[in-house]
Amino acid sequence: MPIANPLLPARPVRLIVAGLALALAASGCAQLKGRQGYVVDPVLTNAVTPGVDNRESVEKTLGRPTFVGQFSDNEYYYVSRETRQLAFARPRPVAQQVLRVRFDPAGNVVAVDKTGLELVSKIHPEGDTTPTLGRHRSFFEDIFGNIGAVGAPGMGGGSQGQ
C-alpha cells in the first residue's frame, strides 16, 4: 500500500500558484476611472437661461462655481473631467465639460457657454531642459564665470572704512 503524502499533490499546487500569479498580473493592468470637479447634471445645466436667471438663482441651481473669472467676478466656471488610467500610466482625459455662465453688471445671466475636450491643449516637452535664447555656458563657466566681476574686494565697489 502506498503511504499517503500529507502535502497536496503537485498538480493542484501548480494550478493555484499559476492562478495567483495570473490574478496579480491582471490586477496590475487594471483600468482606473477618475472623476474630478463638478458633477454634471444635464437637466440642471440646461435649466440656466439667459435673461431669466441671476447670480443667486444660478448658485441655488448649480451650486458654488469651480472658480470665478480671473479678471472680473462676472463669469462663473463649472469644470468637470473624467479620466482613465492603465496601471501606473499617466491619467488621460476621456471627457471634459466646462460650463461658463456670464453675468452683466447687475448680476443677470447674459450667456451660457459649454465646451468639451476640443479645447484641451496637448503639450509635449522637449526632454529635460527648456530651450531659451541667450548664452550657452559650460559647467565651469557657470561656476567660475563671476570671478573678477563687479563688487570684487579691493576694486573700490564697496564702502570701506566709512
C-alpha positions, 0 to 999 in steps of 0.5 A: 500500500502506498503511504499517503503524502500529507502535502497536496499533490503537485498538480493542484499546487501548480494550478493555484500558484499559476492562478495567483500569479495570473490574478496579480498580473491582471490586477496590475493592468487594471483600468482606473476611472477618475472623476474630478470637479463638478458633477454634471447634471444635464437637466440642471445645466440646461435649466440656466437661461439667459435673461431669466436667471441671476447670480443667486438663482444660478448658485441655488441651481448649480451650486458654488462655481469651480472658480470665478473669472480671473479678471472680473467676478462676472463669469462663473466656471463649472469644470468637470473631467473624467479620466482613465488610467492603465496601471501606473500610466499617466491619467488621460482625459476621456471627457471634459465639460466646462460650463461658463455662465456670464453675468452683466453688471447687475448680476443677470445671466447674459450667456451660457457657454459649454465646451468639451475636450476640443479645447484641451491643449496637448503639450509635449516637452522637449526632454529635460531642459527648456530651450531659451535664447541667450548664452550657452555656458559650460559647467565651469563657466557657470561656476567660475564665470563671476570671478573678477566681476563687479563688487570684487574686494579691493576694486573700490565697489564697496564702502570701506572704512566709512 
